[in-house]
Each structure stands twice: as C-alpha cells, then as structure tokens.
Amino acid sequence: MISTYEPASKKIRHYSANACLLPICSLYGVAVTTVEGVGSTKSRVHPVQERLAKCHGSQCGFCTPGMVMSIYTLLRNYPEPTSEQMTAALAGNLCRCTGYRPILDACKTFCKVRSSDYRSFFGFVLYEFQPLDPTQELIFPPELMRMAENQPKRTLVFNGERMTWISPVNLDELLDLKAAHPKAPLVVGNTIVGPQMKFGGMFHPIVFSPARIPDLNVVKYTDDGLTLGAACSLSLVKDILRNAISKLPEEKTKIFYAVLKQLRTLGGEQIRNVSLGGNVVSRKSTSDLNPILAASNCMLNLASRGKRRYLVSVLVSEIQDATGEYISAFRQAPRRENALPIANAGMRVLFEEGTDKIKDLSIFYGGAASTTVHAKQTCWTLIGRHWNEQMLDEASRLILKEIALPGSACGGKVEYKNSLIVSFFYRFFLEVLQSLKTMDSCHYPGIPMEYESVLQDFQTKMPQMLFLMAQDVDQSQSPQDPVGRPIMHQSGIKHATGEAVYIDDLPSVDGELFLAVVTSSRAHAKIISVDTSEALKGPGVFDIITADDVPATNEFHYSSDPEIIFARNKVICVGQIVCAVVADSDVHAKQAAAKVKIKYEVLEPVILTIEEAIKHNSFFEPKRKLEEGNVDQAFETVDGILEGEVHIGGQEHFYMETQSVLAIPRGEDKEMDLFVSTQHPAFIQEMVAASLGVPANRIMCHVKRVGGAFGGKILKAGLLASVAAVAANKTNRAVRLILSRGDDMLITGGRHPFIGKYKVGFMNDGRIRAVDAKYYVNGGCTPDESVLVAEVSLLKMDNAYKIPNLRCSAYACKTNLPSNTAFRGFGFPQSALVTETWITDIADKTGLSPEKIREINMYKEDEQTPFKQKFDPQNLVRCWNECMEKSAYHSRKTAVEEFNKQNYWKKKGIAIVPMKFPFGLGTRYLSQAAALVHIYTDGSVLLTHGGIELGQGIHTKMIQVASRELNIPMSYIHFRETSTTTVPNACASVGSAGTDVNGMAVKDACQTLMKRLQPIINKNPKGNWNDWIKEAFEQSVSLSATGYFRGQPFTYFLYGAACSEVEINCLTGDHKNLQTDIVMDIGCSINPAVDIGQIEGAFVQGIGLYTMEELKYSPEGVLCTRGPDQYKIPAVCDIPERFRVSLLSSSQNPYAIYASKGIGEAGLFLGCSVFFALRDAVTSVRNERGLKKTFAMNSPLTAEQIQAACADDFTKMVIGRWGHLFKYLWVNRTYSFWHL
C-alpha cells in the first residue's frame, strides 16, 4: 500500500500498487506498507489476515498477501465499504487455487450492508472475529508529513548503475530536460515503460518522472468542465468524476458518465493508480479513454519546446446544452475487468433542436488500427440524416468501408473486430432511440421491449451467500477429534501475514549466484554457433553454463525420445534451453543472457499443430486403442449416425509461484542441497544425481510448500533443477533460479491441445449404440507424459455413460512446441468434453433435451467400464438427481425459455452435466507412501511424510490424521518440510492421491507408536499424554516410527453433477455466469472446508479452460501469450453470481483413509457445464433466427466464438461484407416499431 500526504488539503490517500510496476525512485516522500507491516504472528494478526485465513480464503497462499493488501487498502480509505467497492478492490488480483468464493466470503464480513446474523459457510459468526478498529492502524509517518509541508521542493536525481532517474519540480524544467534528452521517457505509472524494459529488452539510460509537477496534477472545475492534470491517477479521476456526477444535473454529466464507465473496467485498482496522461498518450490503440474523449470534443492542453509537444492536462467537457446530445462509450475485452480491449469506441450525436435530424456526429474506435481512428467520412456523410432504419443501414456500410480491418491485419481477430465495430454503433443507435423516446414519446416510440435488455452491461456483483451443504460430524465423535471438521489450513495465517516461506523467500547464501536461461528462438533448427563473448563481458557475470558442463547425463531416455537439459547440436522448439548465465544478481544475469548470440540453420519440417503432425505422421509411440462390442455391426442397426470434430485449446498452468530452485553445494563428498518448488522431490533427486554423476544419497531435496503446481512441476522442475545444479557444481557456489512469468510460460508447456473426431450411432429414442472416435493430443517436442495423457483420455472417455459398442484410438502428436505435460484432470477434461458434445448433438438430432439423453444413457446398475473396472453407479445417479433438485433445474429451464422469448439480443442458457471420475494412478508402485513420526520427551510430535503441500491442504489433513490416531490436540503436532532425507523414494503428489496414500502411511506410523505406548497407558489410565511419553522414554521405548502403505492402481470413482446458468450478449459475445450448483460425492471428507475449496477452485479453473484461456502461437512457433497481459485466467468477475457446492451425504468409501476420496482433480471437468449452458443460449439464438440446428463449438468458447455462432446480421455483414444488413432483422420481425 502506498500512502501519500497532500499538504494543501491535509488529506492522506492510500493506494494499492503492484510492486513489480513501482519504481523505487518514485517512492520519495511516500509511506509504503507491506503485508508484513499490517500484522504478523509475532505481534498481532490484523482482522483482514485473520478473516481471510479463517474463512478458508487461502490454499497455496502465494497470492494471499496481495489479497490482504488490496482489502486492507480499501478499508483504510473506506472502513465500511460497499460490496461493489470490495469486488472492485479485488478486480486486479488473481488466484489460481480457491475459485475466489472463500476470499469474498471473508470480504463480506467487512461490508457495510450485511445480515446481522451473518454466518460463513463453515459456521464462523462475526463476534468470533477480531473487530476492525480504524483507530489502531498505522499512522502516516510524521516526518514525511513535516517534509511535505516544510521542505521546499527540489529536483530529485537518482543515479543507478546504468540509469539516471530525474524528477523535476516544474513544467519549464521538464521541458528543458526533454529538449536536452528527447528520447528519455516520462514515467508516472510505469505500465508502458516498465514492461518494455523488463520484457521487451528496451533500455533507457535517463528517465523523467513528472509526478511532482503541480501543473500536471491540477484538478479544476470550471463552466467548461473538469481540467485534470496528465499526472493524475486514473483512480483519482474516477473518484472526481463520481463526485461530480453525484452533485451535478444528470443532463450535464453525460460525458463524465461515459468516461467513468470506461474507467470502471480499465485494469484493476492497482493499474488505475497510474496516470491519465500515460493512458492517453502511450496506450494508443488500446486506450479505453481516447475514443470517448475524442468523441466528446474534450480538449488536450499541450506544452511544447521546439517541434515536440507534451500533454499537460485534459479538459473533460461538460455538456452546455443537454437537449438533443447523446454520448456513449463501449468496449469488449478477453475478460470483463483488468484486460486490454479487443475493440472499443466512443460515440456522440447532436440533433437539430426538437428533431431526430443529425446536426453533428462523432464516431471513434480503438483496436481497429495502431491508434484511435475517427470515422470522419461516415460522420460527415450522415449529417442531416434522420435517426432511423435507413440511416442505420447506411452508417453500418460506411463504417465498415472506412474503418474495417483487412484480413491480413496484425493482432488477429479481424472478423470479430469488424463485427464489433458495427455492433457498437448498433448499440449506440438503440440507446439514442430509447433516449429520444424519453424526450418525446409521442414522436419517438423507442425500441421494442425485447431489445431493451441489451442496453444494460453485465456487472460484477458480490456472489450471493448461499447455504453450503457440508457434512455433519457424528455426535459420538470426540470434540478433540478433528477428522471431518472444517479445520483452517495449517499455514493459513502465515499465508495471510506473508510469513510463509517459498523458494524466493529463502535467505541469500554467502556467495550466491543467480541464473538466467538462454532459450532457442527457432522451433526446429541446427545450432551453428553460440557466441557468449559479449555476455561474459557484462557486469557481475561469473560464467556461462552449457551442455559441455554437464558432468554426466544431459539426456534422459524415459522413452524413445529423450528429455534434454541443454540443447547441444539442434533445437526442437522455441523456448528450449541452450545455455545459462550465472551472475551476482538476477538483473545482471538476465542482461547478459540477452547478449548471447546464437546462429541457426532452420530445419524442416516445422510441425506446430495436430493437423500438421497428422499430415507428417509425426507421433510418439505407442498409439493406444480401446475397443468393446461390435462397432461396425451396431452402426448398421442404428436409426441415425452423426459425425463431428471438437477442437480444445491448451491451457497454461499459471501457478502463482513460477518454477523456482535454489541449489547449494555443501563442499564435501559432492553433497548438494536443493530447495525446489516441485511435486516430486524424489524425481528431482534422481535427475540431479544422474546429471551430476553422483549417487542419489548425496543430493538432498527439500520442499516446504509450493505456490501452486496443477501437474506442471514434475519433469520440467527436474530439468530446471538440473540446470541450477550443474551451474552450482561448476561454480561451487549456491545458485538461485527463479523463472519470470514470461520465461515460465515459454519453456514449460501446459495442458495438451486436443482434437476429438467422432462418429456416433444412436436410436430415435436417444439410446447410444455405437461410438467410433479418434483422439489426438499435441504432445510437443518430447514425450513427457503425453502418451499417458492420451491413454487416460481414452480410458475415461465414457464419462457417465454406458456405451455398448466402442472403438477409440488415441495418438500423442510429436510437434515443435515446448512439450506439454500433466495438468489437473490429465486428459479427462478433454475427452469427456468431446463425449458431452456428441451427447448434445444427439439431443439436437432427436429433438430430445440434452438432460434426457444423458439420463437415458447414464450408468444405472452394477456395471463395468470399457477397461473392465467394476463399479456401482448408485452415487452417480444420486448426484444427478440431487443436483436436479437443488438447482431447481426444470423450473429454471422454463424461466430461461421465457426470458429468451422476451429478449432478442440477450439470451440465457442452462445445462446440467454428470461426472464419473475414476481414481487411480495406473500402476501399483505409484500408490505407495511412507511417513516418519517422532515424539519428543515434552510430548510434542514432529510429523513427516512424502506428500507435497501444493495448496490442497495435505499437511493440514495429515495433522488431523495424526491427531485422531494419537488422540492428542492438533497443536501438539508440527510438520516441518518434505525432504528426501527423511522419507526416501516418495511418489509424486499427483492424481488427487496425496491424502489417500500418505494418510494411510501416517496412520500406520501413529498406530505403531500407540501400540508401543499402550502398556504404559494401561498401567496409568488417568495419566496424560506427557506423563505417558516421559514414562516411555524412561522405559527405553522407541518414540520414533515409520509408516508405510501400498495401494492399488484403480480402486474407486468420484461422482458429481453441475448445473450452470449463463446469460450472453449476442451483439458482442460477452457472457455472465449467473448460477452454478454442484453436488459431489467425495465420501466422508477429512476436512470439508479444504475439499469444498478444492472443488470450487477446480471448477473455476475449468471455466478458464472451457471459456476464456487462449494460448496463441506465431507461425514460427513463438508463444505470444506470455503473461497476464495477454493470457487471461478467471478473475473475481468471472465466478457465478450464485455459487453453491453440496457434498453427497451418507457416502462411504472403503478403499481410502476414513472413507474419504481424493478430490483435487475431478471438479475441473464440471466447468464444462458453463460451456454447455453457453451452447444452450446460442442454440436459442440460432433457433429463433431459423438457422440449422447442428453447429460446432470449440473450446475455449470465447466471446468471439459465441458472437460468430449467434450469426446475427452484423457477423453476416462482416463475413459476406455487402449482404443486405438488416433484411432479416427489420423486415422479418413481427412488427416494425418505426410506425407504431
């Protein structure tokens, strides 16, 4: 939090900020508060930190300090905020684990409007929390206050190693400096220059900060409007405009309102704390403000020296004569909030007095060119026209002719942008018509009622508090027994205070070096030469590490194609590691890495897509096939056959903590300690030992916790750990490797892109008789887990349905992309989506509802899967029926249909999807685990096991298990870290199996100890734990025990169902998730708070996979979406407004510890209920417009695809370009509203 003091007004203002964007030189004179300053376990935990932890709003914990600071900053400014202010405060924060609901649950406890008997989902009531007392907060430092009031302003100059930062105090000084250094940039918010320097390789030796210049911070209200200094933050502008709107007549503030509308969704609060001038001058095509400022005839106040001009302030005009003038702004982005626009617009029309004849018209667009563009010719042509159908038709044609992008335009989405260009104007047309009706309803009838809803934008609302069905604990259970209770995450408070330690938080080691990798810029090429001479000259550079420095194994042959640490003679993807630089700082290492020059000779073919792999017969072996029944014979007897193809895009793990390693050589016996963010320490130990040529017992791998993984920190983590270890071995220094987000996304791969081709035979009554399918996964350049992912996608493709005749094949494609790897769900989310797609297609063909087709074909009696695993589907049917009932599916479906009849440009959709998820890891040896439990003479217990804390609460659950088995409070038990020094050969924490296998091992160890203690307890039954332990020690009874468990590969199934309802805007393709109800069978939960959090987090990650997360590659194989700027994961604005998870009651699982089930992965697939709800809404649109029923929808189902599928007259006009735009829309409506 940044706090500033304004001497003139004597006001203190608090801002949330992104540390990565905030130059330290800009902090002169301000107070900085970090999460450590808010509260700590050593002093006092702040109410924000306490409530976030106790409401289970933290899982992996890496994002939690940011959440705390955003909420804390808001509360410093508004001690009793509204729910709208709270959701706005979190718009700039991302979480990949929780699904946001529990975070917002904590936020609600601070909000102004709340129920007096507020109760959280897990029983906390307000009086159990510390009260929020604003008088106890940190004060603004008096010395900074005195400095601001008494110290004369002077020019500040900060000199760094390569840069100089100058902060002038007046405009003339700034102009003189710019005249002397014309290329030096101006920096206030640093949202342009910072990323350019950090990611784009741009360097500026001199930077000017104009933030302290009074002329650039002016806020002045005059009769002409508001004058706002160019250095004013967008947050300040937003507050000023909101205040002006509340005080001035509505008709005078139309421009203010339009600008404010754009500001509400322009970035998060942290981004809006940057300058107005920067957005106007630097954002160019992506500025959300420029189109509306230009359309509204706002004035820019410029200062100049010579030929250069500089923005000083912006005059946001006030409408002088409100009669007959209308102004609006529009935008469409990949995510509703905190995302740069795909396209935006500002529009203004002025009518001749008392008429609808256009006197003046302004239309400006962003996103259509490199800068904001003015449809000048269109506006000039339309002057004098009446605001009617003919004008709309002519305007749409003229706009497209003048503004539309050519098919080869850079940035992609050409057809979508062109359709948005026309759709925005149509929306403006409707708004003005409705406003004319308000002015004179006799002459201007407005628009049909079914058009009105499209005039309302989707808003982000605080999700409703719905009662969450958690499990009841047996009344006979001891109050001390924590199993089955919603226990707070063991590290929740430390997550919230920032005291939880991750790899990059580990203290620096004496002589430590930092490593930066040098990666290939070619997808398939021979390495001709690697020139490191310039890099070695860089300041602080210690050495360059290449394949020649690997003492032993550089290539690991787990299958036919090797996994490679350093490329040696050729590269096989963009992002492959060629060499690495070690230097005395992270900055020096990255600067030197950028100077390494590699010459290539391009090799053919370059294979990037599944289609290209099929063409070149490029596959990893073996191919997999699953067959049951007689498919060919079944096809001869069915009533109908349908064929189709579904494309599913890849998905980035986007764990909050990027790949991180600290390698510390111990100096003797070739020992090395590795601190790694990984799911599999034993595998890291094995790979590093092999690469260094030493026995595994010399390599100690330690993991305290991991800031998210989702399957992405196994093999890739091993390769990166080997890179760091080789560097540490060569230099005999500690080496730290922390990948930037961009490098992490470039190097590591993610979920496999997928194509499913199917042929399905069915009967007219909806029964499925035969399926013939082929699945292709894009494995990338090395095998990794791709063959296994293809195999699992095959084995789990039936989802919840009995398919009597089945023939499916799966292929792992070998391409020149970074190798894709394990990801939550492991192939099931892709193949099951294909299955649900043809289920929906059959519904279209037969005229039956999708839910009817699902019910007809669902497993119902004791069955076996296509791979011959027997199971009882009773709980599957129960989940389905309970979800139907709890969601009130049938009544809501009727309401959706009624809504769709009454609304033309907005439609709702609803879908319910079942799930059967086989639990298991394929081979028996992957289902083993060990644990080590020590009891010390003071009665305290140290617990160790082989599982990794990834955010899924495994350590919390293991302490719960130990607490029950030892019959002691959880507070007696401590978990330190997972380490290969204490539990050897542990299996990876994957496949939702961590609690199942490690819990049994912990139980075994504790039972061994209790068996030893039992004679002592029997002898002194009235004694306490400490007495028994003391006596055991004195009797030389061992107080240390190992536990072990060996499980089976496939033992049980998880079942669930999800019902989701959505609303779409047909003009833009935007959508809103209205409600989701989930029923899950997870057995008897060990910790329902943790498990429900896992279900919700997986579901929201599924929403990302199926509706918004897009990976884009250039034709040369370069990943273009390399950070949160381009790659959008779900945010607070994307979760359902009403979100309810229920656990199936009376469910027992005899195969796992305490009858629980492994829950981490299964819920992700249920996110496809949103996908099919969107499809339902689109189907309603297409049916209303007389379009054929069968249509393909691919994943992710983005706004672009939704709008195109709706096939309105705007998309037709763009695709067919000059077809008659409104023939259907206006002529074929049941009435014409022009002549009412």
Secondary structure, 3 states (H helix, E strand, C coil): CEEEEECCCCEEEEECCCHHHCCHHHHCCCEECCHHHHCCCCCCCCHHHHHHHHCCCCCCCCCHHHHHHHHHHHHHHCCCCCHHHHHHHCCCCCCCCCCCHHHHHHHHCCCCCCCCCCECCCCCEHHHCCCCCHHHCCCCCHHHHHHHHHCCCCCEEEECCCCEEEECCCHHHHHHHHHHCCCCCECCCCCCHHHHHHHCCCCCCEEECCCCCHHHHCEEEECCEEEEECCCEHHHHHHHHHHHHHHCCHHHCHHHHHHHHHHHHCCCHHHHCCEHHHHHHHCHHHCCCHHHHHHCCCEEEEEEECCEEEEEEEEEECCCCCCCEEEEEEEECCCCCCCCCCEEEEEEEEECCCCCEEEEEEEEEECCCCCCEECHHHHHHHCCCECCHHHHHHHHHHHHHHHCCCCCCCCCCHHHHHHHHHHHHHHHHHHHHHHHHHHCCCCCCCCCHHHHHHHCCCCCCCCECCCCECCCCCCCCCCCCCCCCCCCCCCHHHHHHCCCCCHHHCCCCCCCEEEEEEECCCCCEEEEEEECHHHHCCCCEEEEECHHHCCCCCEECCCCCCEECCCCCEECCCCCEEEEEEECCHHHHHHHHCCCEEEEEECCCCCCCHHHHHHCCCEEEEEEEEEECCHHHHHHHCCEEEEEEEEECCECCCCCCCCEEEEEECCCCCCEEEEECCCCHHHHHHHHHHHHCCCHHHEEEEECCCCCCCCCCCHHHHHHHHHHHHHHHHHCCCEEEECCHHHHHHHHCCECCEEEEEEEEECCCCCEEEEEEEEEEEEECCCCCHHHHHHHHHHCCCCCECCCEEEEEEEEEECCCCCCCCCCCCCHHHHHHHHHHHHHHHHHHHCCCHHHHHHHHECCCCEECCCCCEECCHHHHHHHHHHHHHCCHHHHHHHHHHHHHHCCCEEEEEEEEEEEEEEECCCHHHHEEEEEEEECCCCCEEEEECCCCCCCCHHHHHHHHHHHHHCCCHHHEEECCEECCCCCCCCCCCCCCHHHHHHHHHHHHHHHHHHHHHHHHHHCCCCCHHHHHHHHHHCCCCCEEEEEEECCCEEEEEEEEEEEEEEEECCCCCEEEEEEEEEEECECCCCHHHHHHHHHHHHHHHHHHHHCCCCCECCCCCECCCCCCCCCCCCHHHCCCEEEEEECCCCCCCCCHHHECCCCCHHHHHHHHHHHHHHHHHHHHHHHCCCCCCCCCCECCCHHHHHHHHCCHHHHHHHHCCCCCCHHHHHCCCCCHHHC
